[in-house]
Amino acid sequence: MTIFKIYGRVLTLLAPERRLAILLVFANLTLAGAQFVEPVLFGRIIDRMTQAQVYVQVHAHQPARELTWAELAPLMGAWVGFGLFSIVAAVYVALHADRMAHRRRLAVMAGFFDHLLELPLTFHGQTHSGRLLKIMLDGAGGMFGIWLSFFRENCASVAALFVLLPATLFVNWRLGLVLVVLVAFFGLLTISVLRRTQGLQARVEVFNAELAERASDALGNVPVIQSFTRIERESRSVRRIIDRVLAAQLPVLSWWALAAVATRASATLSLLAIFIIGVWLHLHHLATIGVIVAFMNFATILVARLEQVVNFSNYLLMQAPKIGNFFEVMDIAPNVADRPGAVDPGRFAGQVVFDHVSFAYDERRKAVDDVSFVIRPGETVALVGATGSGKSTTLSLLHRAFDPQDGRILIDGTDIRDFQLGALRRNIGVVFQEPMLFARSIEENLRVGKVDASRTEIDLALERAQASDFVSRQSKGVRTMVGERGRTLSGGERQRLSIARALLKDPPIMIFDEATAALDAATEKQLQAALSAAAKDRTTFIIAHRLATVRGADRIFVFDQGRIVEQGSFDELVARNGRFAALARAQFMAGEQKAQA
């Protein structure tokens, strides 16, 4: 996106407050008009005073004619009035522009955050969270600065340069032409600098994003850095990126320093030009002293406006890559959304059908390849297989983390794409392989499953997840903060909380994705009974590598390269002496050897 397209799009985000925005634009235009009229009135006051003085000198033999206050009062009153109006208008603009800019900054941040939560997991898997946070904060901050500058300065500056500047030609076209040439020259200079530096600044932002990613990555893995004595190496790595940022930024700063110096030099040059040409015109009776004074004021005002435009152009250039990144993310369409006419079915009975379902993350191979099965309500099904065989992807399709490219998935006889997304996910509870806890209290993490859960329901969920004992040992019980990603807890404790969270949700369909992987053998054994109780009267899917975990499943699907290659009960599959039996023998033999050791 070009700078001007970005600028236009940023202004369109003011649409929710268009009424106030229009009032502020109108106030800026009247403010610019008042600032144009003030020098004209001041010049006429000067002319009236000099004309009276000339009359006295020319008619010295006649009685002196003194200039009265009554003759100057209308001009003086109008001049003071426009000055006071300028103050009031400036206060109105500043007050309301600030408030509106802050409101819109927070609104676009909220919209960006909501949009991120709806984007597919594939996007989040490929994009660093530190980079996304930087894009959100930098983009919203950049737009805030643009809105504030537009209403405080830029709108009036544009009006002064492109509307009121030509009006000076009607006051005195010769002096007006000097101002027009001056503005045109510095306008071309600004455009030239913009073109030369736009690509350079985009490169700077690439390094800035890399810096944010690297720093966020390091801060998220401080225990690893300290344990492997990588503090100095990580510090050097960040400093190298900082050096690249600075090396890329300096040429941009040099160009804009040149533009700033040229703009400041224009103040002196324009005043000299207006004064010298004005004196020559006055000597030839082509301009009055009042006109010269008025144009000196015009030049001062226009130079100030030029500086504002140049500074704003510099700011816009610096922010354009950040805002461009913001819009790039906002333009990514979620690949999972409600169909027109999607319905809320209430609570599911729990029948699940996969009908020739296929899905691929890329063109190289299918993660799920022509999978078909029918699960009865209340049935417990286990999915086993090697890492990358398609188990987790298959169940991710069930709660629409992705949509299949081929085939369809039905719940209670209806294609899940015909359900409202929120209603579908309300009926499915997922215990992920990684616990994924928030840096909040234990209670807040549990209430993610059910916001309005009673304390009795919370206690029951903790008890069923074998988590009551360790929670009661915490300093503040369920109000204990668990730190970023639950780091103050052990892996097993985090996983038991995630199980309790899913149990509190009480959905008719439950998915356990390696839910017991982080538990010790004793706790896992206790949890199996709890999970069996939790699975009662609900459709349950269990993904597991440890086959002892799935012994009680009604059916087991064995996956390989995205396909179901075997299915049956535990005993049936062992008796079949196929792939599952080989996996079972390998695991149980390894377990026996470990026990003997």
C-alpha positions in Angstrom: 0.0 0.0 0.0 1.2 3.5 -0.9 1.5 6.1 1.8 -1.5 8.1 0.4 -3.7 4.9 0.4 -2.7 4.2 4.0 -3.5 7.8 4.9 -6.9 7.6 3.2 -7.7 4.3 4.9 -6.7 5.5 8.3 -9.1 8.5 7.9 -12.0 6.1 6.8 -11.7 4.4 10.2 -13.2 7.6 11.7 -16.6 6.6 10.1 -18.2 5.6 13.4 -17.6 9.2 14.6 -18.2 10.9 11.2 -20.4 13.5 12.7 -17.8 14.8 15.1 -15.1 14.4 12.4 -17.1 16.6 10.0 -17.5 19.2 12.7 -13.8 19.2 13.4 -13.0 19.6 9.7 -15.4 22.5 9.5 -13.8 24.1 12.6 -10.4 23.7 11.0 -11.5 25.3 7.8 -13.0 28.3 9.7 -9.8 28.5 11.8 -7.7 28.6 8.6 -10.0 31.3 7.2 -9.8 33.3 10.4 -6.0 33.1 10.3 -6.1 34.4 6.7 -8.4 37.3 7.4 -6.3 38.5 10.5 -3.3 39.7 8.4 -5.6 41.3 5.9 -7.4 43.3 8.6 -4.1 44.1 10.3 -2.7 45.4 7.0 -5.8 47.6 6.5 -5.4 49.1 10.0 -1.8 49.9 9.1 -2.9 51.5 5.8 -5.5 53.6 7.6 -2.9 54.9 10.0 -0.3 55.6 7.4 -2.9 57.3 5.1 -3.8 59.7 7.9 -0.2 60.5 8.5 0.4 61.2 4.8 -2.7 63.4 4.8 -1.2 65.5 7.6 2.2 65.8 5.8 0.7 66.7 2.4 -1.8 69.3 3.8 0.5 70.8 6.4 -0.9 74.3 5.8 -4.4 73.1 6.8 -5.5 72.3 10.3 -4.3 68.9 11.4 -6.7 66.0 10.9 -6.2 63.5 13.6 -7.2 59.8 13.1 -10.0 59.0 15.6 -10.6 55.7 17.4 -14.1 55.6 15.9 -12.6 55.3 12.5 -10.3 52.4 13.5 -12.8 50.7 15.8 -14.6 48.5 13.2 -11.3 47.2 11.8 -9.9 46.8 15.3 -13.0 45.0 16.5 -13.1 42.7 13.6 -9.3 41.9 14.0 -9.7 41.2 17.7 -12.9 39.2 17.0 -11.2 36.9 14.5 -8.3 36.5 16.9 -10.6 35.4 19.8 -12.5 33.1 17.4 -9.2 31.5 16.4 -8.5 30.8 20.1 -11.9 29.3 20.8 -11.8 27.2 17.6 -8.4 25.9 18.4 -9.5 24.9 21.9 -12.6 23.2 20.5 -10.5 21.3 18.0 -7.8 20.3 20.4 -10.2 19.1 23.1 -12.4 17.0 20.8 -9.7 15.8 18.5 -7.7 14.4 21.5 -10.7 12.5 22.9 -11.8 11.2 19.5 -8.3 10.0 18.6 -8.0 8.1 22.0 -11.4 6.5 21.5 -10.6 5.4 18.0 -7.2 4.1 19.0 -8.7 1.8 21.6 -11.5 0.8 19.3 -9.1 -0.3 16.5 -7.0 -2.2 19.0 -10.1 -4.0 20.2 -11.1 -4.8 16.6 -7.6 -6.0 15.8 -7.6 -8.2 18.9 -11.0 -9.7 18.1 -9.9 -10.3 14.5 -6.7 -12.1 15.7 -8.8 -14.5 17.8 -10.8 -15.5 14.8 -7.9 -16.2 12.5 -7.0 -19.8 11.8 -4.5 -21.8 13.9 -2.3 -22.1 10.8 -1.8 -18.3 10.8 -1.0 -18.3 14.5 1.4 -21.2 14.1 3.3 -19.3 11.4 3.3 -15.8 13.1 5.1 -15.0 16.3 2.8 -13.6 19.1 5.4 -10.9 19.9 5.2 -9.7 16.3 1.4 -9.6 16.4 1.5 -7.6 19.7 3.9 -5.1 18.2 1.8 -4.7 15.1 -1.3 -4.1 17.2 0.4 -1.5 19.5 2.4 0.2 16.8 -0.4 0.3 14.2 -2.9 1.7 16.6 -0.4 4.2 18.0 0.5 5.4 14.5 -3.1 5.9 13.6 -3.7 7.8 16.8 -0.9 10.2 15.9 -2.3 10.7 12.3 -5.8 11.4 13.6 -4.5 13.8 16.2 -2.2 15.6 13.7 -4.9 15.7 11.0 -7.4 17.6 13.2 -5.0 19.6 15.2 -2.7 20.8 12.4 -2.9 19.0 9.1 -6.4 19.8 8.0 -5.9 23.5 8.6 -2.5 23.3 7.0 -3.9 21.8 3.8 -6.7 24.4 3.7 -4.1 27.2 4.2 -1.8 25.8 1.5 -4.2 24.7 -1.2 -7.3 26.9 -0.6 -6.2 30.2 1.1 -2.8 30.5 -0.6 -4.4 31.1 -4.0 -6.6 33.7 -2.3 -3.5 35.9 -1.6 -3.3 36.5 -5.4 -6.5 38.6 -5.1 -4.9 40.7 -2.4 -1.7 41.4 -4.4 -1.0 39.0 -7.2 2.7 39.9 -7.4 3.4 39.1 -3.8 1.0 36.2 -3.8 2.9 34.7 -6.7 6.1 34.7 -4.5 4.3 32.6 -1.9 2.8 30.2 -4.5 6.3 29.6 -5.9 7.7 29.1 -2.5 5.0 26.5 -1.4 5.3 24.7 -4.8 9.0 24.3 -4.4 8.9 22.9 -0.9 5.9 20.7 -1.9 8.0 19.1 -4.6 10.9 18.7 -2.2 8.7 16.9 0.3 7.3 14.5 -2.4 10.8 13.8 -3.6 12.0 12.9 -0.1 8.9 10.7 0.5 9.6 8.7 -2.6 13.3 8.2 -1.8 12.6 7.1 1.8 9.4 5.1 1.6 11.2 1.8 0.7 14.0 2.5 3.1 11.6 2.9 6.0 9.8 -0.3 5.1 13.1 -2.1 5.5 13.6 -0.5 8.9 10.2 -1.9 10.0 11.3 -5.4 8.9 14.2 -5.2 11.3 12.0 -3.7 14.0 9.6 -6.7 13.7 12.6 -9.1 13.8 13.8 -7.3 17.0 10.4 -7.7 18.7 10.2 -11.4 17.7 13.7 -12.1 19.0 13.2 -10.2 22.3 9.8 -11.8 22.9 11.2 -15.2 22.2 14.1 -14.8 24.6 11.9 -13.4 27.4 9.5 -16.3 27.0 12.3 -18.8 27.5 14.4 -17.2 30.2 14.8 -20.5 32.2 16.3 -22.2 29.1 18.6 -19.2 28.4 19.9 -19.2 32.0 20.2 -23.0 32.2 22.2 -23.3 28.9 24.3 -20.1 29.8 23.1 -18.3 26.6 22.6 -14.9 28.2 25.6 -13.3 26.5 24.8 -15.0 23.1 21.2 -13.9 23.2 22.2 -10.4 24.2 24.7 -10.2 21.3 22.0 -11.4 18.9 19.6 -8.7 20.0 22.3 -6.1 19.7 23.2 -7.2 16.2 19.5 -6.7 15.2 19.6 -3.2 16.9 22.7 -2.3 14.8 20.9 -3.3 11.6 17.9 -1.2 12.7 20.1 1.8 13.2 22.0 1.3 10.0 18.8 1.1 8.0 17.3 4.1 9.8 20.1 6.6 9.4 19.7 7.2 5.7 16.0 8.0 6.2 16.8 10.4 9.0 19.4 12.1 6.8 16.9 12.8 4.1 14.3 14.2 6.5 17.0 16.3 8.2 17.6 17.9 4.8 13.9 18.5 4.3 13.6 20.1 7.8 16.6 22.3 7.2 15.3 23.5 3.9 11.9 24.2 5.4 13.4 26.3 8.2 15.6 28.1 5.7 12.4 29.0 3.8 11.3 31.2 6.7 14.2 33.6 6.3 14.2 33.4 2.5 10.4 34.0 2.2 10.4 37.0 4.6 13.4 38.5 2.8 11.8 38.0 -0.6 8.4 39.4 0.5 10.1 42.4 2.1 12.4 43.2 -0.7 9.8 42.7 -3.5 7.2 44.5 -1.4 9.5 47.6 -0.9 10.1 47.7 -4.7 6.4 47.4 -5.4 5.7 50.2 -2.8 8.2 52.5 -4.4 6.4 51.9 -7.7 3.0 52.5 -6.1 2.0 48.8 -6.6 1.7 47.8 -2.9 0.8 49.7 0.2 2.7 49.3 3.5 -0.3 47.5 5.0 -0.2 45.0 2.1 3.5 44.4 2.7 2.8 43.9 6.5 -0.1 41.5 5.6 2.1 39.4 3.3 4.9 39.3 5.9 2.3 37.7 8.2 1.1 35.4 5.4 4.6 34.2 4.8 5.1 33.5 8.6 1.8 31.6 8.7 2.6 29.6 5.5 6.1 28.7 6.6 4.7 27.4 9.9 2.1 25.4 7.9 4.9 24.1 5.7 6.9 22.9 8.7 3.7 21.2 10.0 3.2 19.4 6.7 6.9 18.4 6.4 6.9 17.1 10.0 3.6 15.2 9.4 4.9 13.7 6.2 8.0 12.5 8.1 5.7 11.0 10.8 3.5 9.4 8.2 6.5 7.9 6.5 7.8 6.4 9.8 4.4 5.0 10.6 3.3 3.8 7.2 5.0 0.4 7.3 3.6 -0.2 10.8 0.1 0.8 9.8 0.5 -1.2 6.6 1.3 -4.3 8.6 -1.7 -3.6 10.7 -4.0 -3.5 7.7 -2.4 -6.6 6.2 -3.4 -8.6 9.2 -6.8 -7.1 9.2 -7.3 -8.0 5.6 -6.7 -11.7 6.3 -10.1 -13.4 6.1 -10.8 -16.1 8.7 -11.1 -19.4 6.9 -13.7 -20.6 9.4 -16.9 -18.5 9.7 -20.7 -18.9 10.1 -22.6 -19.7 6.9 -25.6 -17.6 6.1 -28.5 -19.1 8.0 -26.4 -21.0 10.5 -28.4 -22.2 13.5 -27.9 -22.8 17.2 -29.0 -26.4 17.8 -29.0 -26.2 21.6 -27.3 -29.2 23.3 -26.1 -32.0 21.0 -27.1 -35.7 21.5 -23.6 -36.6 20.5 -23.6 -38.6 17.3 -20.6 -37.9 15.1 -20.1 -38.9 11.5 -17.0 -38.3 9.3 -17.9 -38.8 5.7 -14.9 -39.1 3.4 -13.1 -36.2 5.1 -9.8 -35.0 3.7 -7.6 -32.0 4.8 -4.1 -30.8 3.9 -2.0 -28.0 5.4 -0.1 -27.7 2.1 0.1 -29.3 -1.3 2.8 -31.8 -0.4 0.7 -34.3 1.5 -2.7 -34.7 3.1 -2.8 -34.6 6.9 -6.2 -36.3 6.9 -6.9 -38.6 3.9 -10.4 -39.9 3.2 -11.4 -40.6 6.8 -14.8 -42.0 7.4 -16.5 -43.3 10.6 -19.7 -43.2 12.7 -19.6 -42.6 16.4 -22.7 -43.3 18.5 -23.9 -40.9 21.3 -22.1 -41.8 24.5 -19.4 -43.9 22.8 -15.7 -43.5 23.8 -13.3 -43.7 20.9 -9.5 -43.6 21.0 -7.2 -42.4 18.2 -3.7 -43.8 18.2 -0.7 -43.7 15.9 2.7 -42.3 15.4 3.4 -38.5 15.7 2.1 -36.7 12.6 -0.3 -39.5 11.6 -3.3 -37.2 11.6 -5.0 -37.8 14.9 -5.0 -34.3 16.3 -5.8 -32.8 12.9 -8.8 -35.1 12.6 -10.3 -33.9 15.9 -9.4 -30.3 15.2 -11.7 -30.5 12.2 -14.5 -31.6 14.5 -14.5 -28.3 16.4 -13.7 -26.4 13.2 -10.2 -25.2 14.0 -10.1 -25.9 10.2 -12.6 -26.9 7.6 -12.1 -30.0 5.4 -11.2 -29.5 1.8 -13.2 -32.6 0.9 -16.0 -34.5 2.6 -18.2 -33.4 5.5 -18.6 -33.9 9.2 -22.0 -34.3 10.7 -23.2 -34.1 14.3 -26.7 -35.5 15.0 -27.2 -35.7 11.2 -26.4 -32.0 10.4 -23.2 -30.7 8.7 -21.3 -28.8 11.4 -20.8 -25.9 9.0 -24.6 -25.3 9.2 -24.2 -24.7 13.0 -23.2 -21.3 14.4 -19.6 -21.6 15.3 -20.1 -20.5 18.9 -22.9 -23.0 19.3 -20.7 -25.8 17.9 -17.8 -25.1 20.2 -20.0 -24.7 23.2 -21.0 -28.3 22.8 -17.4 -29.6 22.5 -14.9 -29.6 25.3 -11.2 -29.9 24.5 -8.3 -30.8 26.7 -5.2 -29.9 24.7 -1.9 -31.6 24.8 -0.4 -28.4 26.0 -2.4 -27.0 29.0 -2.4 -23.4 27.8 -3.3 -21.6 31.0 -3.7 -17.8 31.3 -1.6 -15.7 33.6 -4.5 -15.3 35.9 -5.9 -17.0 39.0 -6.8 -20.7 39.2 -10.5 -19.7 39.4 -10.3 -17.5 36.4 -8.7 -20.2 34.4 -11.4 -22.7 35.4 -14.2 -20.2 34.6 -13.1 -20.1 31.0 -15.1 -23.4 30.9 -18.2 -21.9 32.5 -18.2 -18.2 33.4 -21.2 -18.4 35.8 -20.1 -21.7 37.5 -20.9 -21.9 41.2 -18.2 -22.7 43.8 -19.8 -26.1 44.2 -19.4 -26.8 40.5 -15.8 -25.6 40.6 -15.0 -27.8 43.5 -16.6 -30.8 41.8 -14.6 -30.3 38.6 -11.4 -30.1 40.6 -12.2 -33.2 42.4 -13.0 -35.2 39.3 -9.8 -34.0 37.7 -7.8 -35.1 40.7 -6.8 -31.5 41.3 -8.4 -30.7 44.7 -5.4 -31.6 46.8 -2.8 -29.5 45.1 -5.2 -26.5 44.8 -6.0 -26.6 48.5 -2.2 -26.5 49.2 -1.8 -23.2 47.3 -1.3 -20.1 49.4 -4.6 -18.5 48.2 -6.5 -21.6 47.0 -8.4 -21.1 43.8 -7.4 -17.4 43.9 -3.8 -18.2 43.5 -2.1 -16.7 40.4 -0.5 -19.3 38.2 2.0 -17.0 36.3 2.5 -16.7 32.6 1.4 -20.0 30.9 0.9 -21.5 34.4 4.7 -21.6 35.0 4.3 -21.6 38.8 2.7 -25.0 38.6 4.2 -28.4 37.6 3.3 -29.9 34.2 0.9 -32.4 35.8 -0.8 -29.7 37.8 -1.3 -27.6 34.8 -2.8 -30.5 32.9 -5.2 -31.4 35.7 -6.4 -27.8 35.7 -7.0 -27.9 32.0 -9.0 -31.1 32.5 -11.0 -29.5 35.3 -11.7 -26.6 33.0 -13.1 -28.9 30.3 -15.2 -30.9 32.9 -16.7 -27.6 34.2 -17.9 -26.8 30.7 -19.9 -30.1 30.8 -20.2 -30.5 27.0 -21.9 -33.5 25.3 -18.8 -34.2 23.3 -15.3 -34.3 24.9 -11.9 -34.4 23.3 -8.8 -35.4 25.3 -5.7 -34.7 23.2 -2.9 -36.5 25.1 -4.5 -35.3 28.3 -2.5 -37.5 30.6 0.9 -37.1 28.9 2.3 -34.8 31.6 1.1 -36.9 34.5 3.0 -39.4 36.6 2.0 -43.0 36.6 0.2 -42.8 40.0 -1.8 -39.7 39.1 -2.6 -41.1 35.6 -4.1 -44.2 37.1 -6.3 -42.0 39.4 -7.3 -39.8 36.5 -8.4 -42.7 34.4 -11.2 -43.4 36.8 -12.2 -39.7 36.8 -12.1 -39.6 33.0 -14.2 -42.7 32.8 -16.8 -41.1 35.0 -16.5 -37.9 33.0 -17.1 -39.8 29.7 -20.3 -41.4 31.0 -23.3 -40.2 28.9 -21.2 -38.2 26.6 -19.3 -38.8 23.3 -15.6 -39.0 24.1 -12.5 -38.9 21.9 -9.2 -39.8 23.3 -5.8 -39.2 21.6 -3.0 -41.1 23.3 0.4 -42.5 22.6 0.4 -44.6 25.8 -1.9 -47.5 24.9 -2.6 -48.4 28.5 -4.6 -45.1 28.5 -7.1 -46.4 25.9 -7.7 -49.9 27.1 -11.2 -49.1 28.2 -12.3 -47.4 24.9 -15.2 -48.8 23.0 -13.3 -48.5 19.8 -9.8 -47.7 18.8 -8.8 -46.1 15.4 -5.2 -46.6 14.4 -4.0 -43.8 12.1 -1.1 -43.8 9.7 -0.3 -41.0 7.2 -3.8 -39.5 7.6 -5.7 -42.7 7.2 -7.4 -45.2 9.5 -5.6 -48.4 8.9 -7.1 -50.4 11.7 -10.1 -50.2 14.0 -11.7 -52.3 16.8 -11.5 -52.8 20.5 -8.2 -53.1 22.4 -8.4 -56.9 22.6 -9.6 -57.3 19.0 -6.7 -55.2 17.7 -4.1 -57.1 19.8 -5.6 -60.4 18.5 -5.4 -59.2 14.9 -1.6 -59.0 15.4 -1.3 -55.9 13.1 0.2 -52.5 13.6 -1.6 -51.8 16.9 -0.4 -55.1 18.3 3.2 -54.2 17.4 2.8 -50.9 19.1 1.3 -52.5 22.2 4.1 -55.1 22.4 6.8 -52.5 22.1 5.3 -50.3 24.8 4.5 -53.0 27.3 7.9 -54.7 26.8 9.6 -51.3 27.4 7.4 -50.8 30.5 8.3 -54.2 31.9 12.1 -53.6 31.3 11.8 -50.3 33.0 10.0 -51.9 36.0 12.6 -54.6 36.3 15.4 -52.0 36.2 
